[in-house]
Amino acid sequence: MEIVAKPEPTERPQRNIALTSVEQWQDGAVTHAQDYLAVEEPLEIRIGDMPLSVTMRTPGNDQELVAGFLLTEGIISDPTQVRKLVPVGSGPGNAISADLVTTDSIPEQLQRNFLAASSCGICGKTSIDSIRVRGIKAPNREFGIEAGTLCALPEKLRNQQAVFGRTGGLHAAAAFNSSGELLAIREDIGRHNAVDKVIGWALLNDHLPLSNIALMVSGRGGFEIVQKALVAGIPVLASVSAPSSLAVQLAREFSMTLVGFLRGQRFVIYSGKDRVKA
């Protein structure tokens, strides 16, 4: 797959953080201050010249985001189906076109669903049946992770969230091996985008399936996060908050290990307890 990059200006502004003037109230006193904001901008994903989806994201690792999106939403099943990913236009780079070997896997109804639900492709689908028919397999049953290693992941995730540290406004997803070593971390205004960026990193670097990693996400472990992780072959998904009922159902159906409320020395296992070693 060819990854085409836009020529960068000599002085490139940091596009994922913005600075704004604010009024700060504290103990009855109002002061003027400068505050950092996480940038949110639309990214249009195209197949050739055809618009497929628009997602609100934090700029950065956009080609990983597109690669991960195409995989986890069933447009492609392996990297050989993508000839190249090309930024479109001369502006700030808010569109990427994917040149696919074939577009037969993009029925008209799927296009309408993505366009109607721009921030998250899965939201446009009507039932869990659309996931089953894609032939997703149960992830690696031999992978295991120590409970103590699992408990250390949230702090490792937080310590590597560079943009969150300045803005307080981003989600993150990170891939760890069984020893708790950080392999990749990505941040984004959207939790599902951060996951797609990690999966896109794996796809572009020939690391799929991610059969020997634990994925840690900030926020909750929703259905769309479980679905994306399963497509990438991830056996363990952990989050600092609660999963949804449909997320638990899907994880149990495919024997994925789903962990929630991972905070300090406590967590809850909703599915796949055998992969967590005491």
Backbone as JSON, one array per atom type, in Angstrom:
{
  "sequence": "MEIVAKPEPTERPQRNIALTSVEQWQDGAVTHAQDYLAVEEPLEIRIGDMPLSVTMRTPGNDQELVAGFLLTEGIISDPTQVRKLVPVGSGPGNAISADLVTTDSIPEQLQRNFLAASSCGICGKTSIDSIRVRGIKAPNREFGIEAGTLCALPEKLRNQQAVFGRTGGLHAAAAFNSSGELLAIREDIGRHNAVDKVIGWALLNDHLPLSNIALMVSGRGGFEIVQKALVAGIPVLASVSAPSSLAVQLAREFSMTLVGFLRGQRFVIYSGKDRVKA",
  "N": [[0.84, -1.18, 0.0], [0.52, 2.22, -0.82], [1.37, 5.14, 0.86], [0.55, 8.35, 0.63], [1.93, 11.43, 1.33], [1.2, 14.81, 2.26], [3.08, 17.67, 1.19], [4.88, 19.31, 3.72], [4.73, 22.52, 5.3], [7.5, 24.71, 6.16], [7.27, 25.89, 8.73], [5.16, 24.37, 10.56], [2.06, 24.6, 12.06], [0.84, 23.31, 15.2], [-1.71, 21.15, 14.86], [-3.47, 19.81, 16.49], [-4.01, 21.06, 18.84], [-5.52, 23.97, 20.14], [-5.41, 27.45, 21.02], [-7.09, 29.6, 23.24], [-8.77, 32.55, 24.5], [-10.04, 32.96, 27.76], [-12.41, 33.47, 30.49], [-11.77, 33.11, 33.79], [-13.22, 31.87, 36.7], [-12.79, 31.88, 40.15], [-13.17, 31.31, 43.51], [-14.79, 33.58, 43.79], [-13.46, 35.53, 42.36], [-12.67, 36.9, 39.17], [-10.6, 36.22, 36.46], [-8.57, 36.91, 33.57], [-7.44, 34.57, 31.16], [-5.37, 32.29, 29.24], [-6.26, 29.4, 27.47], [-5.91, 25.93, 26.61], [-7.31, 24.05, 23.96], [-8.63, 20.97, 22.74], [-8.43, 20.2, 19.36], [-11.08, 19.9, 17.07], [-12.08, 18.68, 14.05], [-13.69, 18.12, 10.87], [-13.22, 15.11, 9.0], [-13.24, 14.0, 5.82], [-13.84, 10.94, 4.35], [-13.04, 9.3, 1.45], [-13.75, 7.1, -1.28], [-11.92, 6.74, -3.92], [-13.26, 9.19, -5.92], [-15.63, 9.24, -4.63], [-17.6, 10.26, -1.95], [-17.58, 8.74, 1.21], [-17.78, 8.8, 4.05], [-18.05, 11.15, 6.74], [-16.22, 12.07, 9.44], [-15.93, 13.4, 12.7], [-12.96, 14.45, 14.05], [-9.78, 14.57, 15.84], [-7.13, 16.19, 14.35], [-4.33, 14.43, 13.0], [-2.42, 11.52, 12.49], [-4.09, 10.75, 10.42], [-4.21, 9.07, 8.14], [-3.83, 6.57, 9.26], [-6.21, 6.51, 10.72], [-8.12, 6.42, 8.63], [-7.37, 4.01, 7.37], [-7.82, 2.18, 9.48], [-10.57, 2.58, 9.87], [-11.64, 1.72, 7.39], [-11.06, -0.99, 7.55], [-12.29, -1.87, 10.0], [-14.94, -1.3, 9.56], [-15.65, -2.98, 7.56], [-15.12, -2.46, 4.89], [-12.72, -3.14, 3.71], [-10.72, -6.15, 3.98], [-8.1, -6.79, 4.28], [-4.76, -5.33, 4.02], [-3.87, -5.45, 1.36], [-5.91, -4.78, -0.29], [-5.98, -2.1, -0.59], [-4.7, 0.31, -2.64], [-3.52, 2.88, -2.4], [-3.43, 5.65, -0.06], [-4.49, 8.89, -0.13], [-4.07, 12.29, 0.63], [-6.48, 14.87, 0.05], [-6.92, 17.81, -1.89], [-5.8, 21.25, -1.33], [-5.92, 22.45, 1.1], [-6.11, 22.39, 4.72], [-5.98, 19.64, 4.9], [-8.3, 17.94, 5.23], [-9.54, 15.8, 4.04], [-9.33, 12.52, 2.79], [-8.54, 10.26, 0.27], [-9.15, 6.95, -0.6], [-7.69, 4.64, -2.66], [-8.93, 1.86, -3.88], [-8.54, -1.65, -4.63], [-10.85, -2.92, -5.49], [-14.28, -1.88, -5.51], [-16.44, -3.35, -4.91], [-17.33, -4.16, -2.44], [-18.82, -2.19, -1.3], [-21.85, -1.58, -0.94], [-24.75, 0.33, -2.01], [-26.56, 0.87, 0.09], [-24.92, 0.7, 2.34], [-23.28, 2.92, 1.97], [-25.15, 4.99, 2.34], [-25.76, 4.59, 5.04], [-23.31, 5.19, 6.33], [-23.04, 7.89, 5.63], [-25.22, 8.97, 6.89], [-24.64, 8.66, 9.51], [-22.26, 10.13, 10.59], [-20.23, 10.35, 12.53], [-19.64, 7.88, 13.51], [-19.44, 4.83, 12.14], [-20.72, 2.43, 12.86], [-23.02, 3.2, 14.14], [-24.91, 3.62, 12.24], [-25.84, 1.16, 11.54], [-28.3, -1.41, 11.9], [-28.56, -3.66, 13.54], [-27.08, -6.27, 15.57], [-26.72, -8.39, 13.93], [-25.52, -7.6, 11.56], [-22.89, -7.63, 12.16], [-22.29, -10.3, 12.72], [-22.5, -11.57, 10.21], [-20.19, -10.99, 8.91], [-18.2, -12.78, 9.33], [-16.46, -12.71, 11.53], [-13.99, -13.94, 13.7], [-13.43, -15.79, 16.77], [-11.14, -14.36, 19.07], [-7.59, -14.95, 19.84], [-7.24, -17.61, 22.0], [-5.17, -18.37, 23.6], [-3.77, -16.25, 24.57], [-2.73, -14.43, 27.43], [-2.86, -12.36, 30.39], [-1.37, -10.92, 33.24], [-3.07, -10.08, 36.29], [-1.99, -8.0, 37.83], [-0.41, -6.69, 35.93], [-2.39, -5.79, 34.24], [-3.67, -3.96, 35.9], [-1.83, -1.91, 35.94], [-2.04, -0.64, 33.52], [-3.87, 1.65, 33.08], [-2.54, 3.9, 34.25], [-0.18, 3.95, 32.74], [-1.28, 4.5, 30.26], [-2.43, 7.04, 30.73], [-0.12, 8.56, 31.32], [1.06, 8.79, 28.86], [-0.57, 10.37, 27.35], [-0.25, 12.96, 25.67], [-1.58, 15.22, 24.48], [-3.99, 15.24, 25.86], [-3.02, 15.86, 28.37], [-2.57, 18.59, 28.17], [-4.98, 19.66, 27.36], [-7.15, 18.26, 28.45], [-9.21, 17.11, 27.05], [-9.4, 14.8, 25.39], [-9.86, 11.43, 24.19], [-8.24, 8.22, 24.48], [-6.55, 5.39, 23.03], [-4.72, 2.42, 23.47], [-2.27, -0.03, 22.64], [-1.0, -2.85, 24.27], [1.49, -5.31, 25.1], [1.64, -8.67, 26.54], [3.27, -8.3, 28.69], [2.83, -5.78, 29.51], [4.04, -3.81, 28.06], [4.07, -0.83, 26.23], [2.91, -0.57, 22.98], [1.66, 0.98, 21.01], [0.03, 4.13, 20.97], [-2.77, 6.23, 20.58], [-4.49, 9.35, 20.3], [-7.68, 11.03, 20.34], [-10.54, 13.1, 19.69], [-12.74, 11.56, 19.47], [-13.63, 8.47, 20.82], [-13.91, 6.07, 19.38], [-12.51, 6.76, 17.1], [-9.89, 6.95, 18.07], [-9.4, 4.26, 18.57], [-9.63, 3.23, 15.96], [-7.39, 4.48, 14.86], [-5.27, 3.19, 16.17], [-5.67, 0.58, 15.25], [-5.42, 1.06, 12.54], [-2.73, 1.83, 12.51], [-1.61, -0.69, 13.07], [-2.45, -2.12, 10.8], [-1.18, -0.73, 8.68], [1.43, -1.24, 9.27], [1.75, -3.92, 9.06], [0.97, -5.58, 11.24], [-1.29, -6.99, 11.83], [-3.22, -10.0, 12.44], [-4.02, -8.48, 15.65], [-3.34, -10.38, 17.73], [-2.04, -10.88, 20.07], [-2.23, -8.91, 22.05], [-3.35, -6.51, 24.51], [-5.93, -4.2, 24.49], [-6.29, -1.0, 25.68], [-8.64, 1.41, 26.6], [-9.72, 4.77, 27.07], [-12.52, 6.08, 28.91], [-15.71, 4.54, 28.25], [-16.42, 1.07, 27.43], [-17.9, 0.59, 24.71], [-20.3, -0.9, 22.36], [-19.43, -0.44, 19.7], [-16.7, -0.22, 20.05], [-15.93, -2.75, 20.98], [-16.66, -4.24, 18.73], [-14.9, -3.21, 16.74], [-12.44, -3.95, 17.88], [-12.65, -6.74, 17.82], [-12.66, -7.23, 15.05], [-10.01, -6.64, 14.49], [-8.79, -8.74, 15.73], [-8.23, -8.67, 18.45], [-7.68, -9.94, 21.68], [-8.11, -9.09, 24.35], [-9.86, -6.51, 25.84], [-9.88, -3.56, 27.61], [-11.28, -1.08, 29.77], [-11.63, 2.09, 31.45], [-14.08, 2.67, 32.37], [-17.59, 1.76, 32.32], [-18.91, -1.0, 30.36], [-21.38, -1.31, 27.71], [-24.62, -3.0, 27.57], [-24.94, -4.31, 25.11], [-22.35, -4.42, 24.24], [-21.22, -6.21, 26.08], [-22.72, -8.48, 25.45], [-21.83, -9.0, 22.82], [-19.08, -9.41, 23.23], [-19.13, -11.72, 24.85], [-20.29, -13.52, 23.09], [-18.28, -13.93, 21.21], [-16.21, -14.77, 22.76], [-14.35, -12.91, 23.73], [-12.15, -11.25, 26.0], [-13.42, -8.99, 28.18], [-12.99, -6.17, 30.05], [-13.95, -3.94, 32.56], [-14.23, -0.81, 34.43], [-11.55, -0.46, 35.23], [-9.51, 0.51, 37.48], [-7.07, 1.67, 39.65], [-6.43, -0.87, 41.92], [-8.49, -2.53, 41.15], [-10.9, -4.19, 39.12], [-13.5, -5.18, 36.8], [-14.52, -8.17, 35.36], [-16.24, -8.92, 32.51], [-16.44, -10.77, 30.55], [-14.72, -13.66, 29.3], [-12.88, -14.54, 31.37], [-10.77, -16.33, 31.7], [-8.43, -15.49, 30.45], [-7.25, -13.67, 32.11], [-4.82, -13.67, 34.46], [-4.43, -14.52, 37.81]],
  "CA": [[0.0, 0.0, 0.0], [1.27, 3.46, -0.88], [0.86, 6.21, 1.7], [0.98, 9.62, 0.03], [1.91, 12.51, 2.32], [1.21, 16.18, 1.75], [4.28, 18.44, 1.54], [4.68, 20.09, 4.94], [5.41, 23.81, 5.34], [8.66, 24.76, 7.07], [6.74, 26.13, 10.06], [3.84, 23.74, 10.59], [1.42, 24.76, 13.35], [0.33, 22.09, 15.8], [-3.11, 21.18, 14.49], [-4.35, 19.1, 17.41], [-4.24, 21.9, 20.01], [-5.82, 25.37, 19.85], [-5.3, 28.34, 22.17], [-8.2, 30.54, 23.27], [-8.9, 33.4, 25.68], [-11.17, 32.59, 28.61], [-12.58, 34.14, 31.78], [-11.7, 32.07, 34.83], [-13.82, 32.24, 37.99], [-12.3, 31.08, 41.27], [-13.35, 31.93, 44.82], [-15.41, 34.89, 43.66], [-12.64, 36.44, 41.55], [-12.62, 36.59, 37.74], [-9.34, 36.59, 35.84], [-8.4, 36.56, 32.16], [-6.41, 33.55, 31.01], [-5.29, 31.56, 27.98], [-6.54, 27.99, 27.72], [-5.71, 25.04, 25.48], [-8.45, 23.24, 23.55], [-8.4, 19.91, 21.76], [-9.0, 20.57, 18.08], [-12.04, 18.99, 16.45], [-12.32, 19.05, 12.66], [-14.23, 17.01, 10.07], [-12.38, 14.42, 8.02], [-14.04, 13.28, 4.82], [-13.22, 9.72, 3.82], [-13.53, 9.04, 0.1], [-13.29, 5.97, -2.07], [-11.74, 7.45, -5.18], [-13.93, 10.49, -5.85], [-16.93, 9.07, -4.0], [-17.62, 10.46, -0.51], [-18.08, 7.58, 1.96], [-18.12, 9.15, 5.41], [-17.42, 12.3, 7.37], [-16.1, 11.83, 10.88], [-15.31, 14.48, 13.47], [-11.77, 13.86, 14.66], [-8.66, 15.43, 16.13], [-6.14, 15.98, 13.3], [-3.14, 13.66, 13.36], [-2.54, 10.1, 12.17], [-5.33, 10.63, 9.65], [-4.2, 7.91, 7.26], [-4.11, 5.44, 10.13], [-7.65, 6.54, 11.01], [-8.85, 5.95, 7.45], [-7.07, 2.58, 7.19], [-8.53, 1.45, 10.51], [-12.0, 2.7, 9.59], [-11.98, 0.85, 6.26], [-11.0, -2.38, 8.01], [-13.25, -2.22, 11.06], [-16.31, -1.16, 9.05], [-15.91, -4.03, 6.58], [-14.88, -2.05, 3.5], [-11.62, -4.0, 3.29], [-10.41, -7.19, 4.94], [-6.64, -6.84, 4.47], [-4.14, -4.15, 3.42], [-3.61, -5.58, -0.08], [-7.05, -4.24, -1.02], [-5.81, -0.65, -0.71], [-3.52, 0.68, -3.44], [-2.88, 4.02, -1.74], [-4.24, 6.61, 0.68], [-4.0, 10.17, -0.64], [-4.74, 13.52, 1.07], [-7.17, 15.54, -1.05], [-7.03, 19.26, -1.84], [-4.64, 22.03, -0.94], [-6.19, 23.08, 2.38], [-5.46, 21.81, 5.9], [-5.92, 18.18, 4.86], [-9.48, 17.36, 5.88], [-10.13, 14.75, 3.21], [-8.4, 11.49, 2.33], [-9.12, 9.35, -0.7], [-8.59, 5.61, -0.65], [-7.73, 3.98, -3.96], [-9.1, 0.43, -3.58], [-8.45, -2.61, -5.74], [-12.22, -3.07, -5.95], [-15.28, -1.23, -4.68], [-17.61, -4.22, -4.88], [-17.76, -4.39, -1.06], [-19.48, -0.99, -0.79], [-23.18, -1.45, -1.49], [-25.35, 1.66, -1.89], [-27.16, 1.03, 1.4], [-23.84, 0.96, 3.29], [-22.89, 4.31, 1.77], [-26.15, 5.85, 2.98], [-25.63, 4.45, 6.48], [-22.15, 5.94, 6.79], [-23.27, 9.32, 5.48], [-26.24, 9.38, 7.85], [-24.07, 8.57, 10.87], [-20.91, 10.48, 10.18], [-19.19, 10.27, 13.55], [-19.39, 6.49, 13.9], [-20.1, 4.0, 11.14], [-21.57, 1.38, 13.43], [-24.28, 3.76, 14.59], [-25.86, 3.55, 11.15], [-26.29, -0.21, 11.34], [-29.53, -1.6, 12.64], [-28.57, -4.77, 14.48], [-25.84, -7.03, 15.76], [-26.62, -9.37, 12.85], [-24.62, -7.1, 10.53], [-21.54, -7.99, 12.58], [-22.14, -11.75, 12.61], [-22.38, -12.05, 8.84], [-18.88, -10.65, 8.35], [-17.26, -13.86, 9.55], [-15.49, -12.41, 12.58], [-13.62, -15.14, 14.46], [-13.04, -15.61, 18.17], [-9.71, -14.02, 19.17], [-6.61, -15.89, 20.38], [-7.59, -18.13, 23.33], [-3.95, -18.66, 24.36], [-3.2, -15.03, 25.13], [-3.07, -14.18, 28.83], [-2.22, -11.2, 30.99], [-1.45, -10.94, 34.7], [-3.95, -9.06, 36.86], [-1.17, -6.86, 38.22], [-0.04, -5.99, 34.7], [-3.61, -5.12, 33.79], [-3.93, -2.81, 36.79], [-0.86, -0.85, 35.66], [-2.25, -0.05, 32.2], [-4.44, 3.0, 33.05], [-1.53, 4.92, 34.52], [0.69, 4.02, 31.56], [-2.05, 5.19, 29.22], [-2.54, 8.46, 31.09], [1.19, 9.21, 31.26], [1.44, 8.99, 27.46], [-1.56, 11.21, 26.67], [0.38, 14.28, 25.6], [-2.54, 16.27, 24.19], [-4.92, 15.27, 26.98], [-2.36, 16.54, 29.48], [-2.64, 20.04, 27.98], [-6.35, 20.11, 27.07], [-8.16, 17.54, 29.22], [-10.38, 16.9, 26.21], [-9.26, 13.75, 24.39], [-9.84, 10.02, 24.52], [-7.04, 7.53, 24.01], [-6.53, 3.93, 22.92], [-3.32, 1.98, 23.45], [-2.02, -1.46, 22.54], [0.04, -3.34, 25.16], [1.71, -6.75, 25.05], [1.29, -9.37, 27.78], [4.13, -7.81, 29.77], [2.46, -4.41, 29.8], [4.85, -2.87, 27.27], [3.27, -0.03, 25.31], [3.28, -0.74, 21.57], [1.16, 2.11, 20.24], [-1.04, 4.89, 21.6], [-3.32, 7.28, 19.75], [-5.5, 10.19, 20.95], [-8.65, 11.64, 19.43], [-11.75, 13.6, 20.33], [-13.68, 10.44, 19.45], [-13.08, 7.22, 21.35], [-13.84, 5.09, 18.28], [-11.43, 7.18, 16.2], [-8.61, 6.56, 18.67], [-9.27, 2.82, 18.33], [-9.34, 3.04, 14.53], [-6.01, 4.89, 14.6], [-4.37, 2.1, 16.62], [-5.84, -0.54, 14.32], [-4.81, 1.5, 11.29], [-1.27, 1.68, 12.7], [-1.28, -2.11, 12.93], [-2.65, -2.52, 9.4], [-0.17, -0.13, 7.82], [2.74, -1.78, 9.63], [1.69, -5.38, 8.9], [0.91, -6.2, 12.56], [-2.57, -7.67, 12.02], [-4.15, -9.63, 13.52], [-3.44, -8.11, 16.94], [-3.79, -11.54, 18.51], [-1.27, -11.01, 21.31], [-2.19, -7.62, 22.72], [-4.5, -6.01, 25.25], [-6.24, -2.83, 24.1], [-6.79, -0.18, 26.77], [-9.29, 2.62, 26.11], [-10.3, 5.67, 28.06], [-13.98, 6.11, 28.81], [-16.43, 3.28, 28.38], [-16.23, 0.08, 26.37], [-19.17, 0.43, 24.01], [-20.46, -1.93, 21.34], [-18.6, -0.18, 18.52], [-15.31, -0.46, 20.4], [-15.78, -4.21, 20.98], [-16.72, -4.69, 17.34], [-13.66, -2.86, 16.06], [-11.37, -4.77, 18.44], [-12.81, -8.1, 17.31], [-12.22, -7.26, 13.66], [-8.55, -6.62, 14.51], [-8.29, -9.95, 16.38], [-7.77, -8.33, 19.81], [-8.29, -10.86, 22.65], [-8.43, -8.44, 25.63], [-10.23, -5.11, 25.77], [-10.08, -3.02, 28.94], [-11.64, 0.34, 29.81], [-11.7, 2.64, 32.8], [-15.48, 2.86, 32.73], [-18.47, 0.61, 32.15], [-19.34, -1.36, 29.02], [-22.83, -1.34, 27.53], [-25.16, -4.35, 27.55], [-24.69, -4.91, 23.81], [-20.91, -4.7, 24.2], [-21.02, -7.45, 26.85], [-23.3, -9.57, 24.67], [-20.96, -9.3, 21.68], [-17.82, -9.97, 23.75], [-19.39, -13.09, 25.29], [-20.58, -14.36, 21.92], [-17.04, -14.25, 20.52], [-15.22, -15.17, 23.78], [-13.35, -11.87, 23.98], [-12.04, -10.82, 27.39], [-13.87, -7.6, 28.31], [-12.74, -5.69, 31.4], [-14.4, -2.57, 32.8], [-13.91, -0.19, 35.73], [-10.14, -0.75, 35.53], [-9.02, 1.67, 38.22], [-6.3, 1.27, 40.83], [-6.24, -2.31, 42.05], [-9.81, -3.15, 41.0], [-11.53, -4.21, 37.8], [-14.62, -6.12, 36.65], [-14.43, -8.98, 34.14], [-17.58, -9.2, 32.0], [-16.37, -11.88, 29.6], [-13.39, -14.19, 29.03], [-12.06, -14.43, 32.59], [-9.61, -17.25, 31.7], [-7.23, -14.83, 29.95], [-6.69, -12.84, 33.18], [-4.13, -14.54, 35.4], [-4.37, -13.93, 39.15]],
  "C": [[0.88, 1.24, 0.0], [0.59, 4.51, -0.02], [1.41, 7.51, 1.17], [0.84, 10.72, 1.06], [1.9, 13.85, 1.62], [2.54, 16.85, 2.06], [4.0, 19.32, 2.74], [5.39, 21.44, 4.83], [6.56, 23.79, 6.33], [8.22, 24.96, 8.51], [5.33, 25.59, 10.11], [3.2, 23.92, 11.97], [0.92, 23.42, 13.88], [-1.18, 22.08, 15.65], [-4.02, 20.49, 15.48], [-4.63, 19.88, 18.69], [-4.49, 23.32, 19.55], [-5.73, 26.17, 21.15], [-6.42, 29.36, 22.11], [-8.17, 31.37, 24.55], [-10.15, 33.02, 26.45], [-11.24, 33.51, 29.82], [-12.65, 33.05, 32.84], [-12.24, 32.6, 36.15], [-13.28, 31.32, 39.07], [-12.44, 31.89, 42.57], [-13.86, 33.36, 44.72], [-14.64, 35.88, 42.82], [-12.6, 35.96, 40.11], [-11.3, 37.09, 37.17], [-9.34, 36.19, 34.37], [-7.26, 35.55, 32.05], [-6.42, 33.0, 29.58], [-5.46, 30.07, 28.28], [-6.33, 27.19, 26.44], [-6.98, 24.23, 25.22], [-7.99, 22.13, 22.62], [-9.12, 20.28, 20.48], [-9.96, 19.48, 17.59], [-12.33, 19.51, 15.05], [-12.9, 17.85, 11.91], [-13.16, 16.41, 9.17], [-13.31, 13.67, 7.08], [-13.23, 12.11, 4.29], [-13.86, 9.42, 2.47], [-12.99, 7.72, -0.43], [-13.16, 6.48, -3.5], [-12.32, 8.85, -5.04], [-15.25, 10.43, -5.11], [-16.85, 9.3, -2.49], [-18.24, 9.24, 0.19], [-18.56, 7.98, 3.34], [-17.45, 10.45, 5.8], [-17.39, 12.03, 8.86], [-15.45, 13.04, 11.53], [-14.15, 13.87, 14.24], [-10.79, 14.95, 15.06], [-7.59, 15.17, 15.08], [-4.88, 15.29, 13.84], [-3.37, 12.19, 13.11], [-3.79, 9.82, 11.34], [-5.35, 9.42, 8.74], [-4.36, 6.61, 8.04], [-5.61, 5.36, 10.45], [-8.45, 5.99, 9.84], [-8.62, 4.46, 7.24], [-7.83, 1.75, 8.22], [-10.03, 1.45, 10.29], [-12.41, 1.75, 8.47], [-11.99, -0.61, 6.67], [-12.14, -2.7, 8.97], [-14.7, -2.07, 10.62], [-16.58, -2.08, 7.86], [-15.73, -3.62, 5.14], [-13.74, -2.86, 2.9], [-11.42, -5.08, 4.35], [-8.92, -7.39, 5.15], [-6.01, -5.69, 3.69], [-3.89, -4.25, 1.93], [-4.76, -5.03, -0.91], [-6.99, -2.72, -1.19], [-4.54, -0.37, -1.52], [-2.78, 1.84, -2.79], [-3.92, 4.87, -1.02], [-3.66, 7.99, 0.4], [-4.76, 11.33, -0.02], [-5.3, 14.27, -0.13], [-7.17, 17.05, -0.83], [-5.76, 19.91, -1.33], [-4.81, 22.71, 0.4], [-5.48, 22.37, 3.52], [-5.44, 20.29, 5.93], [-7.07, 17.5, 5.54], [-10.23, 16.4, 4.97], [-9.02, 13.8, 2.77], [-9.15, 10.55, 1.4], [-8.38, 8.02, -0.67], [-8.79, 5.04, -2.05], [-7.75, 2.48, -3.7], [-8.95, -0.41, -4.84], [-9.82, -2.83, -6.35], [-13.15, -2.35, -5.0], [-16.55, -2.07, -4.56], [-18.16, -4.41, -3.48], [-18.49, -3.2, -0.47], [-20.85, -0.85, -1.43], [-23.76, -0.06, -1.22], [-25.93, 1.89, -0.5], [-26.1, 1.34, 2.46], [-23.36, 2.4, 3.18], [-23.86, 5.24, 2.48], [-26.02, 5.79, 4.5], [-24.46, 5.26, 7.01], [-22.4, 7.44, 6.71], [-24.29, 9.83, 6.48], [-25.7, 9.41, 9.26], [-22.6, 8.87, 10.78], [-19.86, 10.24, 11.24], [-18.83, 8.84, 13.91], [-20.15, 5.57, 12.98], [-21.07, 3.0, 11.72], [-22.93, 1.89, 13.84], [-25.33, 3.69, 13.5], [-26.39, 2.16, 10.89], [-27.43, -0.51, 12.3], [-29.49, -2.73, 13.65], [-27.22, -5.44, 14.55], [-25.64, -8.05, 14.65], [-25.64, -8.91, 11.76], [-23.17, -7.38, 10.89], [-21.3, -9.48, 12.38], [-21.85, -12.2, 11.18], [-21.02, -11.77, 8.24], [-17.84, -11.73, 8.61], [-16.18, -13.56, 10.56], [-15.25, -13.67, 13.41], [-13.3, -14.79, 15.9], [-11.55, -15.32, 18.24], [-8.89, -15.1, 19.86], [-6.95, -16.33, 21.82], [-6.36, -18.35, 24.2], [-3.34, -17.41, 25.0], [-3.66, -14.85, 26.58], [-2.31, -12.98, 29.36], [-2.42, -11.25, 32.5], [-2.34, -9.8, 35.2], [-3.18, -7.82, 37.26], [-0.73, -6.03, 37.04], [-1.21, -5.19, 34.17], [-3.87, -3.86, 34.61], [-2.99, -1.63, 36.51], [-1.15, -0.12, 34.36], [-2.86, 1.35, 32.23], [-3.43, 4.1, 33.31], [-0.56, 5.07, 33.35], [0.0, 4.77, 30.42], [-2.08, 6.69, 29.5], [-1.21, 9.2, 30.95], [1.63, 9.52, 29.83], [0.46, 9.86, 26.68], [-1.08, 12.66, 26.64], [-0.64, 15.4, 25.4], [-3.57, 16.38, 25.31], [-4.32, 16.04, 28.15], [-2.46, 18.05, 29.39], [-4.08, 20.53, 27.85], [-7.41, 19.47, 27.95], [-9.35, 17.09, 28.39], [-10.29, 15.78, 25.2], [-9.38, 12.36, 25.0], [-8.54, 9.41, 24.0], [-7.31, 6.04, 23.91], [-5.07, 3.52, 22.81], [-3.25, 0.47, 23.41], [-0.83, -1.82, 23.42], [0.25, -4.83, 24.92], [1.44, -7.37, 26.41], [2.13, -8.94, 28.97], [3.81, -6.38, 30.17], [3.29, -3.38, 29.07], [3.96, -2.15, 26.27], [3.8, -0.19, 23.89], [2.83, 0.42, 20.72], [0.07, 2.8, 21.05], [-1.47, 5.99, 20.65], [-4.4, 8.03, 20.52], [-6.45, 10.75, 19.9], [-9.84, 12.13, 20.24], [-12.82, 12.51, 20.4], [-13.01, 9.15, 19.9], [-12.91, 6.18, 20.23], [-12.76, 5.46, 17.28], [-10.06, 6.8, 16.75], [-8.35, 5.07, 18.45], [-8.94, 2.55, 16.86], [-7.91, 3.44, 14.2], [-5.02, 3.82, 15.03], [-4.45, 0.93, 15.65], [-5.26, -0.18, 12.96], [-3.3, 1.45, 11.35], [-0.85, 0.23, 12.49], [-1.41, -2.57, 11.48], [-1.54, -2.0, 8.51], [1.23, -0.66, 8.09], [2.77, -3.31, 9.65], [1.72, -6.1, 10.25], [-0.42, -6.94, 12.82], [-2.45, -9.16, 11.76], [-3.4, -9.3, 14.81], [-3.81, -9.17, 17.97], [-3.06, -11.7, 19.84], [-1.15, -9.68, 22.05], [-3.47, -7.42, 23.55], [-4.7, -4.56, 24.82], [-6.87, -2.12, 25.28], [-7.4, 1.08, 26.19], [-9.76, 3.47, 27.28], [-11.81, 5.68, 27.89], [-14.58, 4.73, 28.92], [-16.13, 2.34, 27.22], [-17.54, -0.22, 25.68], [-19.14, -0.64, 22.94], [-19.51, -1.7, 20.16], [-17.13, -0.42, 18.8], [-15.02, -1.97, 20.41], [-15.76, -4.74, 19.56], [-15.43, -4.41, 16.6], [-12.49, -3.72, 16.56], [-11.45, -6.2, 17.93], [-12.35, -8.22, 15.87], [-10.69, -7.33, 13.58], [-7.95, -7.84, 15.19], [-7.81, -9.74, 17.8], [-8.45, -9.23, 20.84], [-8.73, -10.21, 23.95], [-8.69, -6.96, 25.4], [-10.55, -4.62, 27.17], [-10.41, -1.53, 28.86], [-11.75, 0.79, 31.25], [-13.13, 2.82, 33.28], [-16.28, 1.61, 32.39], [-18.7, 0.28, 30.68], [-20.87, -1.24, 28.92], [-23.3, -2.8, 27.49], [-24.87, -5.05, 26.23], [-23.21, -5.24, 23.64], [-20.61, -6.01, 24.92], [-21.54, -8.64, 26.06], [-22.37, -9.99, 23.53], [-19.66, -9.94, 22.15], [-18.02, -11.42, 24.18], [-19.63, -14.01, 24.11], [-19.3, -14.81, 21.23], [-15.9, -14.58, 21.49], [-14.06, -14.19, 23.87], [-13.32, -11.59, 25.48], [-12.36, -9.33, 27.46], [-13.79, -7.19, 29.77], [-13.21, -4.24, 31.5], [-14.02, -2.1, 34.19], [-12.49, -0.53, 36.18], [-9.52, 0.49, 36.16], [-8.29, 1.19, 39.47], [-6.06, -0.23, 40.82], [-7.57, -3.05, 41.94], [-10.23, -3.13, 39.54], [-12.64, -5.25, 37.81], [-14.46, -6.84, 35.33], [-15.84, -9.35, 33.7], [-17.61, -10.41, 31.08], [-14.93, -12.36, 29.52], [-12.43, -14.13, 30.21], [-10.79, -15.29, 32.53], [-8.33, -16.6, 31.18], [-6.55, -13.97, 31.03], [-6.11, -13.76, 34.25], [-3.98, -13.85, 36.76], [-2.93, -13.8, 39.64]]
}
